C-alpha cells in the first residue's frame, strides 16, 4: 500500500469502530467493492475508499461522529460545508502535516486530501411511472435558487421513499442522480470480504452490482486507463477537513 492508502484505512478503521459500537450497517461499494473482490484490497491505482449506509444508519453516524471520532478526523457533509456540493458525506484527516507528507510520498498533489466517502442508501421508485415522476421532480428542483430552497427540497426528495419502503434502492450522488437502482434484497445478509487483510462487509448481491457497474469486472482495464480521477484540478476547499 501507499502511505495515502494506509492513512485512508486508518480513517476506515475509526469509522468501523463506531459502526460496531452502535450497530450501524455499512457495505463497501464502487471502487472499494471492486478492489475487495478483484484485488482483496485497494485497486493499485485507486486513492479513495467508498462505503454505503442505509439512510437511518447514515444519519445516526453523522449525528454522533464528531463526538466519537478522534479529534483529527472530521465528519463532513454538504449541510455543514456548502462548497462540498455533494449529496453524500466524508470523513477526512485534518492534519495538514500528515496530508502534506503523504503528497511528498506520492510524488503528486492530493487535491481533496485524505478521506473516505460515505453514501446514504435510500428507497427508489419501483415502477416506471414512479421513476418518471421522481426524475421530473429532481429536474424541477435543480432549477430552484437560492441554495436553502434547493437544500430543503433535495433532502425531501432523498427521503421521499424511505430505505425499506420499496423493493428498489438508490445511491444518490453529487448531481442527485442515481447511477443505477439496486434491489433491496441485495443489502440483506452482507457477505464477508477481505480488504488488505481486514474483514469487510460486502452487499449480498455484490456480483450483480459489480456487473451492472463494470460489466466484466474481474478483468482490469488496459494500462493506459489505470489512473485516478481524484488527482486533477485545484485544491478543494475541504482538503484539510
FENNOR-V918412 format. One record per pair of residues at least 24 apart in sequence whose ideal C-beta (glycine too) atoms are under 10 Angstrom apart, sorted by the first residue. I is the first residue (numbers start at 0). J is the second residue. D is the distance in whole Angstrom. If there is no record, write none. Layout:
i:I j:J d:D
i:I j:J d:D
This chain:
i:0 j:40 d:7
i:0 j:41 d:6
i:0 j:43 d:9
i:0 j:195 d:6
i:1 j:41 d:8
i:1 j:43 d:9
i:1 j:44 d:10
i:1 j:45 d:10
i:1 j:46 d:8
i:1 j:101 d:8
i:1 j:104 d:7
i:1 j:105 d:6
i:1 j:106 d:10
i:2 j:97 d:9
i:2 j:100 d:7
i:2 j:101 d:5
i:2 j:102 d:9
i:2 j:103 d:9
i:2 j:104 d:4
i:2 j:105 d:7
i:2 j:113 d:9
i:3 j:41 d:10
i:3 j:45 d:10
i:3 j:46 d:6
i:3 j:47 d:9
i:3 j:92 d:10
i:3 j:98 d:9
i:3 j:100 d:10
i:3 j:101 d:5
i:3 j:102 d:8
i:3 j:104 d:7
i:3 j:105 d:6
i:3 j:109 d:7
i:3 j:112 d:10
i:3 j:113 d:6
i:4 j:40 d:8
i:4 j:41 d:5
i:4 j:42 d:10
i:4 j:43 d:9
i:4 j:45 d:8
i:4 j:46 d:7
i:4 j:47 d:9
i:4 j:48 d:8
i:4 j:101 d:9
i:4 j:105 d:10
i:4 j:113 d:9
i:4 j:195 d:8
i:5 j:41 d:10
i:5 j:101 d:9
i:5 j:104 d:10
i:5 j:113 d:10
i:5 j:195 d:9
i:6 j:92 d:6
i:6 j:94 d:9
i:6 j:97 d:7
i:6 j:98 d:8
i:6 j:100 d:9
i:6 j:101 d:6
i:6 j:104 d:10
i:6 j:109 d:10
i:6 j:112 d:10
i:6 j:113 d:5
i:6 j:114 d:10
i:7 j:31 d:10
i:7 j:41 d:8
i:7 j:45 d:9
i:7 j:46 d:8
i:7 j:47 d:7
i:7 j:48 d:5
i:7 j:90 d:10
i:7 j:92 d:9
i:7 j:101 d:10
i:7 j:113 d:6
i:7 j:114 d:7
i:7 j:115 d:6
i:7 j:195 d:10
i:8 j:40 d:9
i:8 j:41 d:9
i:8 j:48 d:8
i:8 j:115 d:9
i:8 j:194 d:8
i:8 j:195 d:6
i:8 j:196 d:10
i:8 j:197 d:7
i:9 j:69 d:9
i:9 j:72 d:8
i:9 j:92 d:8
i:9 j:97 d:10
i:9 j:113 d:9
i:9 j:115 d:10
i:10 j:48 d:7
i:10 j:68 d:9
i:10 j:69 d:9
i:10 j:71 d:10
i:10 j:72 d:6
i:10 j:89 d:9
i:10 j:90 d:5
i:10 j:91 d:8
i:10 j:92 d:6
i:10 j:113 d:7
i:10 j:114 d:7
i:10 j:115 d:5
i:11 j:48 d:6
i:11 j:50 d:8
i:11 j:90 d:9
i:11 j:115 d:6
i:11 j:194 d:9
i:11 j:195 d:10
i:11 j:197 d:8
i:11 j:199 d:9
i:12 j:197 d:8
i:13 j:64 d:9
i:13 j:67 d:9
i:13 j:68 d:6
i:13 j:69 d:6
i:13 j:71 d:10
i:13 j:72 d:6
i:13 j:90 d:8
i:13 j:115 d:10
i:14 j:48 d:9
i:14 j:50 d:7
i:14 j:52 d:10
i:14 j:60 d:8
i:14 j:64 d:8
i:14 j:67 d:10
i:14 j:68 d:8
i:14 j:72 d:8
i:14 j:74 d:9
i:14 j:90 d:6
i:14 j:115 d:6
i:14 j:117 d:8
i:15 j:50 d:9
i:15 j:197 d:8
i:15 j:198 d:10
i:15 j:199 d:8
i:15 j:200 d:9
i:16 j:67 d:8
i:16 j:68 d:9
i:16 j:69 d:10
i:17 j:59 d:10
i:17 j:60 d:7
i:17 j:63 d:7
i:17 j:64 d:7
i:17 j:66 d:10
i:17 j:67 d:5
i:17 j:68 d:7
i:17 j:74 d:10
i:17 j:90 d:10
i:18 j:50 d:9
i:18 j:52 d:8
i:18 j:56 d:8
i:18 j:59 d:10
i:18 j:60 d:7
i:18 j:200 d:9
i:20 j:63 d:9
i:20 j:67 d:8
i:21 j:56 d:8
i:21 j:59 d:7
i:21 j:60 d:8
i:21 j:63 d:7
i:21 j:67 d:8
i:22 j:56 d:9
i:22 j:59 d:10
i:23 j:52 d:7
i:23 j:53 d:9
i:23 j:55 d:9
i:23 j:56 d:4
i:23 j:57 d:8
i:23 j:59 d:6
i:23 j:60 d:6
i:23 j:63 d:9
i:24 j:51 d:9
i:24 j:52 d:6
i:24 j:53 d:6
i:24 j:55 d:9
i:24 j:56 d:5
i:24 j:57 d:9
i:24 j:120 d:9
i:24 j:162 d:10
i:24 j:186 d:8
i:24 j:189 d:8
i:24 j:200 d:8
i:25 j:50 d:5
i:25 j:51 d:7
i:25 j:52 d:5
i:25 j:53 d:9
i:25 j:56 d:7
i:25 j:57 d:9
i:25 j:60 d:8
i:25 j:117 d:8
i:25 j:118 d:10
i:25 j:120 d:10
i:25 j:189 d:9
i:25 j:199 d:9
i:25 j:200 d:6
i:26 j:50 d:7
i:26 j:51 d:5
i:26 j:52 d:8
i:26 j:53 d:9
i:26 j:118 d:10
i:26 j:120 d:8
i:26 j:185 d:9
i:26 j:186 d:7
i:26 j:189 d:6
i:26 j:190 d:9
i:26 j:192 d:10
i:26 j:199 d:9
i:26 j:200 d:5
i:26 j:201 d:6
i:26 j:202 d:5
i:26 j:203 d:9
i:26 j:205 d:8
i:26 j:208 d:9
i:27 j:51 d:8
i:27 j:189 d:9
i:27 j:192 d:7
i:27 j:194 d:7
i:27 j:199 d:5
i:27 j:200 d:7
i:27 j:201 d:6
i:27 j:202 d:8
i:27 j:205 d:8
i:28 j:52 d:10
i:28 j:116 d:9
i:28 j:117 d:10
i:28 j:118 d:6
i:28 j:120 d:9
i:28 j:170 d:7
i:28 j:181 d:9
i:28 j:201 d:9
i:28 j:202 d:7
i:28 j:205 d:9
i:28 j:208 d:8
i:28 j:209 d:10
i:28 j:212 d:9
i:29 j:116 d:8
i:29 j:118 d:8
i:29 j:170 d:9
i:29 j:172 d:10
i:29 j:178 d:9
i:29 j:208 d:9
i:29 j:209 d:10
i:29 j:212 d:7
i:29 j:213 d:10
i:30 j:116 d:10
i:30 j:212 d:10
i:30 j:213 d:9
i:30 j:227 d:9
i:30 j:228 d:10
i:31 j:115 d:9
i:31 j:116 d:9
i:31 j:192 d:10
i:31 j:194 d:7
i:31 j:199 d:8
i:31 j:201 d:10
i:32 j:192 d:8
i:32 j:194 d:9
i:32 j:199 d:9
i:32 j:201 d:6
i:32 j:202 d:7
i:32 j:205 d:6
i:32 j:208 d:7
i:32 j:209 d:7
i:32 j:212 d:9
i:32 j:213 d:10
i:32 j:216 d:9
i:33 j:205 d:9
i:33 j:208 d:10
i:33 j:209 d:6
i:33 j:212 d:8
i:33 j:213 d:6
i:33 j:216 d:6
i:33 j:217 d:9
i:33 j:219 d:10
i:34 j:192 d:10
i:34 j:194 d:7
i:34 j:195 d:9
i:34 j:199 d:10
i:35 j:190 d:10
i:35 j:192 d:4
i:35 j:193 d:7
i:35 j:194 d:5
i:35 j:195 d:9
i:35 j:197 d:9
i:35 j:199 d:6
i:35 j:200 d:10
i:35 j:201 d:6
i:35 j:205 d:8
i:36 j:190 d:10
i:36 j:192 d:7
i:36 j:193 d:10
i:36 j:194 d:10
i:36 j:201 d:7
i:36 j:205 d:7
i:36 j:206 d:8
i:36 j:209 d:6
i:36 j:216 d:7
i:36 j:217 d:8
i:37 j:209 d:9
i:37 j:213 d:9
i:37 j:216 d:7
i:37 j:217 d:6
i:37 j:218 d:9
i:37 j:219 d:7
i:38 j:193 d:10
i:38 j:194 d:9
i:38 j:195 d:9
i:38 j:219 d:9
i:39 j:192 d:8
i:39 j:193 d:5
i:39 j:194 d:7
i:39 j:195 d:8
i:39 j:196 d:8
i:39 j:197 d:10
i:39 j:199 d:10
i:40 j:193 d:8
i:40 j:194 d:5
i:40 j:195 d:4
i:40 j:196 d:8
i:40 j:197 d:9
i:40 j:199 d:10
i:41 j:194 d:8
i:41 j:195 d:7
i:42 j:219 d:8
i:42 j:220 d:10
i:42 j:225 d:8
i:42 j:227 d:9
i:43 j:219 d:9
i:43 j:225 d:7
i:44 j:219 d:10
i:44 j:220 d:9
i:44 j:222 d:10
i:44 j:224 d:9
i:44 j:225 d:5
i:44 j:226 d:6
i:44 j:227 d:6
i:44 j:230 d:10
i:45 j:225 d:10
i:45 j:226 d:10
i:45 j:227 d:6
i:45 j:228 d:10
i:45 j:229 d:9
i:46 j:101 d:10
i:46 j:105 d:8
i:46 j:107 d:10
i:46 j:109 d:7
i:46 j:111 d:9
i:46 j:113 d:9
i:46 j:114 d:10
i:46 j:226 d:10
i:46 j:227 d:5
i:46 j:228 d:9
i:46 j:229 d:6
i:46 j:230 d:7
i:47 j:89 d:9
i:47 j:109 d:10
i:47 j:111 d:8
i:47 j:113 d:9
i:47 j:114 d:7
i:47 j:115 d:7
i:47 j:116 d:6
i:47 j:227 d:8
i:47 j:228 d:9
i:47 j:229 d:6
i:48 j:90 d:10
i:48 j:113 d:10
i:48 j:114 d:8
i:48 j:115 d:4
i:48 j:116 d:7
i:48 j:117 d:9
i:48 j:194 d:9
i:49 j:87 d:9
i:49 j:115 d:7
i:49 j:116 d:5
i:49 j:117 d:8
i:49 j:118 d:7
i:49 j:170 d:10
i:50 j:87 d:10
i:50 j:90 d:10
i:50 j:115 d:7
i:50 j:116 d:7
i:50 j:117 d:6
i:50 j:118 d:7
i:50 j:199 d:9
i:50 j:200 d:9
i:51 j:87 d:9
i:51 j:116 d:9
i:51 j:117 d:8
i:51 j:118 d:4
i:51 j:119 d:7
i:51 j:120 d:5
i:51 j:168 d:9
i:51 j:170 d:6
i:51 j:181 d:9
i:51 j:186 d:9
i:51 j:202 d:8
i:52 j:87 d:10
i:52 j:88 d:9
i:52 j:117 d:6
i:52 j:118 d:7
i:52 j:119 d:6
i:52 j:120 d:7
i:52 j:162 d:9
i:52 j:170 d:10
i:52 j:186 d:10
i:53 j:119 d:8
i:53 j:120 d:5
i:53 j:121 d:8
i:53 j:122 d:10
i:53 j:161 d:9
i:53 j:162 d:4
i:53 j:163 d:8
i:53 j:168 d:8
i:53 j:183 d:10
i:53 j:186 d:7
i:54 j:119 d:5
i:54 j:120 d:6
i:54 j:121 d:5
i:54 j:122 d:8
i:54 j:157 d:8
i:54 j:158 d:7
i:54 j:160 d:10
i:54 j:161 d:7
i:54 j:162 d:5
i:54 j:163 d:9
i:54 j:168 d:9
i:55 j:119 d:9
i:55 j:120 d:10
i:55 j:161 d:8
i:55 j:162 d:7
i:55 j:163 d:9
i:56 j:117 d:10
i:56 j:119 d:9
i:56 j:120 d:9
i:56 j:162 d:9
i:57 j:87 d:9
i:57 j:88 d:7
i:57 j:117 d:7
i:57 j:118 d:8
i:57 j:119 d:4
i:57 j:120 d:8
i:57 j:121 d:9
i:57 j:162 d:9
i:58 j:88 d:10
i:58 j:119 d:8
i:58 j:158 d:9
i:60 j:88 d:8
i:60 j:90 d:9
i:60 j:117 d:7
i:60 j:119 d:10
i:61 j:88 d:6
i:61 j:90 d:9
i:61 j:117 d:8
i:61 j:119 d:9
i:64 j:88 d:9
i:64 j:90 d:7
i:64 j:117 d:9
i:70 j:94 d:10
i:71 j:97 d:8
i:71 j:240 d:8
i:72 j:113 d:10
i:72 j:114 d:9
i:72 j:115 d:10
i:72 j:240 d:8
i:73 j:114 d:9
i:73 j:237 d:9
i:73 j:239 d:9
i:73 j:240 d:4
i:74 j:117 d:8
i:74 j:240 d:9
i:75 j:114 d:8
i:75 j:117 d:10
i:75 j:237 d:6
i:75 j:240 d:7
i:76 j:117 d:9
i:76 j:119 d:10
i:77 j:146 d:10
i:77 j:150 d:8
i:77 j:153 d:9
i:77 j:154 d:10
i:77 j:173 d:9
i:78 j:150 d:7
i:78 j:154 d:8
i:80 j:235 d:10
i:80 j:236 d:8
i:80 j:237 d:6
i:80 j:240 d:9
i:81 j:146 d:7
i:81 j:150 d:9
i:81 j:236 d:10
i:82 j:235 d:8
i:82 j:236 d:5
i:82 j:237 d:7
i:83 j:173 d:9
i:83 j:235 d:8
i:83 j:236 d:8
i:83 j:237 d:6
i:84 j:146 d:10
i:84 j:173 d:6
i:84 j:174 d:9
i:84 j:235 d:10
i:85 j:116 d:8
i:85 j:118 d:10
i:85 j:171 d:10
i:85 j:172 d:7
i:85 j:173 d:4
i:85 j:174 d:9
i:85 j:175 d:10
i:85 j:237 d:10
i:86 j:118 d:9
i:86 j:119 d:8
i:86 j:121 d:10
i:86 j:153 d:7
i:86 j:154 d:9
i:86 j:156 d:10
i:86 j:157 d:7
i:86 j:170 d:9
i:86 j:171 d:5
i:86 j:172 d:7
i:86 j:173 d:6
i:86 j:174 d:8
i:86 j:175 d:6
i:86 j:176 d:9
i:87 j:116 d:6
i:87 j:117 d:6
i:87 j:118 d:4
i:87 j:119 d:6
i:87 j:170 d:8
i:87 j:171 d:7
i:87 j:172 d:7
i:87 j:173 d:8
i:88 j:114 d:10
i:88 j:115 d:9
i:88 j:116 d:8
i:88 j:117 d:5
i:88 j:118 d:8
i:88 j:119 d:8
i:89 j:114 d:5
i:89 j:115 d:7
i:89 j:116 d:6
i:89 j:117 d:7
i:89 j:237 d:7
i:89 j:240 d:9
i:90 j:114 d:6
i:90 j:115 d:5
i:90 j:116 d:9
i:90 j:117 d:7
i:90 j:240 d:9
i:91 j:115 d:8
i:91 j:235 d:10
i:91 j:237 d:7
i:91 j:238 d:8
i:91 j:239 d:8
i:91 j:240 d:4
i:92 j:239 d:8
i:92 j:240 d:7
i:93 j:237 d:10
i:93 j:238 d:10
i:93 j:239 d:5
i:93 j:240 d:3
i:94 j:239 d:8
i:94 j:240 d:9
i:95 j:238 d:9
i:95 j:239 d:5
i:95 j:240 d:9
i:97 j:239 d:10
i:98 j:238 d:7
i:98 j:239 d:6
i:98 j:240 d:9
i:99 j:239 d:9
i:105 j:230 d:9
i:107 j:227 d:10
i:107 j:230 d:6
i:107 j:231 d:10
i:108 j:230 d:7
i:108 j:231 d:9
i:108 j:232 d:9
i:108 j:233 d:9
i:108 j:234 d:7
i:108 j:238 d:9
i:109 j:227 d:10
i:109 j:229 d:8
i:109 j:230 d:7
i:109 j:234 d:9
i:109 j:235 d:10
i:109 j:238 d:8
i:110 j:229 d:7
i:110 j:230 d:7
i:110 j:231 d:7
i:110 j:232 d:5
i:110 j:233 d:7
i:110 j:234 d:5
i:110 j:235 d:6
i:110 j:238 d:7
i:111 j:229 d:6
i:111 j:230 d:9
i:111 j:232 d:9
i:111 j:234 d:8
i:111 j:235 d:5
i:111 j:237 d:7
i:111 j:238 d:6
i:112 j:229 d:10
i:112 j:234 d:8
i:112 j:235 d:7
i:112 j:237 d:7
i:112 j:238 d:4
i:112 j:239 d:6
i:112 j:240 d:7
i:113 j:238 d:9
i:113 j:239 d:9
i:113 j:240 d:9
i:114 j:229 d:10
i:114 j:235 d:10
i:114 j:237 d:8
i:114 j:238 d:9
i:114 j:240 d:8
i:116 j:172 d:10
i:118 j:170 d:5
i:118 j:171 d:8
i:118 j:172 d:8
i:119 j:157 d:7
i:119 j:158 d:9
i:119 j:162 d:8
i:119 j:169 d:10
i:119 j:170 d:7
i:119 j:171 d:7
i:120 j:162 d:6
i:120 j:163 d:10
i:120 j:168 d:5
i:120 j:169 d:8
i:120 j:170 d:6
i:120 j:171 d:9
i:120 j:181 d:8
i:120 j:183 d:9
i:120 j:186 d:7
i:120 j:202 d:10
i:121 j:156 d:9
i:121 j:157 d:5
i:121 j:158 d:7
i:121 j:159 d:8
i:121 j:160 d:7
i:121 j:161 d:7
i:121 j:162 d:6
i:121 j:164 d:9
i:121 j:165 d:9
i:121 j:168 d:7
i:121 j:169 d:6
i:121 j:170 d:8
i:121 j:171 d:6
i:121 j:177 d:9
i:122 j:157 d:9
i:122 j:158 d:8
i:122 j:159 d:8
i:122 j:160 d:3
i:122 j:161 d:5
i:122 j:162 d:6
i:122 j:163 d:7
i:122 j:164 d:5
i:122 j:165 d:4
i:122 j:166 d:9
i:122 j:167 d:7
i:122 j:168 d:6
i:122 j:169 d:8
i:122 j:180 d:10
i:122 j:183 d:8
i:123 j:159 d:9
i:123 j:160 d:6
i:123 j:162 d:10
i:123 j:164 d:10
i:123 j:165 d:6
i:123 j:166 d:9
i:123 j:167 d:4
i:123 j:168 d:5
i:123 j:169 d:4
i:123 j:170 d:9
i:123 j:171 d:9
i:123 j:177 d:6
i:123 j:179 d:10
i:123 j:180 d:5
i:123 j:181 d:8
i:123 j:182 d:10
i:123 j:183 d:9
i:124 j:159 d:9
i:124 j:160 d:7
i:124 j:165 d:7
i:124 j:167 d:7
i:124 j:169 d:9
i:124 j:177 d:10
i:124 j:180 d:8
i:125 j:160 d:9
i:125 j:164 d:10
i:125 j:165 d:5
i:125 j:166 d:5
i:125 j:167 d:5
i:125 j:168 d:10
i:125 j:180 d:8
i:125 j:182 d:9
i:125 j:183 d:9
i:126 j:165 d:9
i:126 j:167 d:9
i:129 j:159 d:10
i:129 j:160 d:8
i:129 j:165 d:8
i:129 j:167 d:9
i:130 j:167 d:9
i:130 j:169 d:10
i:130 j:177 d:9
i:130 j:180 d:8
i:132 j:159 d:10
i:133 j:159 d:7
i:133 j:160 d:8
i:133 j:169 d:9
i:133 j:177 d:9
i:134 j:176 d:9
i:134 j:177 d:9
i:137 j:171 d:9
i:137 j:174 d:9
i:137 j:175 d:6
i:137 j:176 d:8
i:137 j:177 d:9
i:138 j:175 d:10
i:140 j:175 d:8
i:141 j:174 d:8
i:141 j:175 d:7
i:149 j:175 d:10
i:162 j:186 d:8
i:178 j:211 d:9
i:178 j:212 d:7
i:179 j:208 d:8
i:179 j:211 d:5
i:179 j:212 d:7
i:180 j:211 d:9
i:181 j:207 d:8
i:181 j:208 d:6
i:181 j:211 d:8
i:181 j:212 d:10
i:182 j:207 d:8
i:182 j:208 d:9
